[in-house]
Amino acid sequence: LWLPGILGTGKTPSQVLRNRSIRGLLLPPQPAPNTRLDLDWDDFSAVSFGFTLTAPSLHNVGIDHFRSIQNLLREIHRLGYRRPLLLLSLKSDQRVSFAWSAGFHVGCRQLGLPPSEPVHLTSSDFRDFLAAVRKAKPDVVLTTRGWATLAREQLPAAGLRVPEDVALAAVNYAATDQGQGGIFEDGLLVGRHAVDILTAMVQRGEVGIPKNVKHLITEGTFHPGFSLGRIS
């Protein structure tokens, strides 16, 4: 059910859900970070995905972005990279409660890499991405899959070969990103976890906003690709 569509009918979402005898709700990641939803929560069992829903605080499932990016740093360090740059949109990092930038900072310290401040882009203009790469001169850029795909297409035209001049690692690799190296986020597995939790809640009659919120987070797995090479 698409909530904006329900609101357009003049009915409240809670009323529509009750009329359809829906008792369990799966709330996917919201379009924007720090989202609030107003429902009659005492009528429903609910599980949210990710960290974009700020209020209410519900049982949720998601990817462990903090540990996943640390694992990614260890893998690219093993390949020989020593000057990583985390380059992504500010909104993307906000959507994961800044777990990517926090994990990157900790991971660099653990590996003894020189301090490198994450660069948060506030526009979708690739020229800003390119300018940040030229300024920092990294040997590998860690970024989200959308930027990684665009960079693979645009960097060679700017005189930067991938991975010879600069490598690319996606912090949220998907199975459809052929050739891209990075951290694979298994959305199907996370979805199964959510269904398991919600089914148990419905069976127990557990409704409303929980007093003690449970988080089930799953680590992503490293996936090699030709966007990552090996440095001797």
Disulfide bonds with the S-S distance in Angstrom:
none
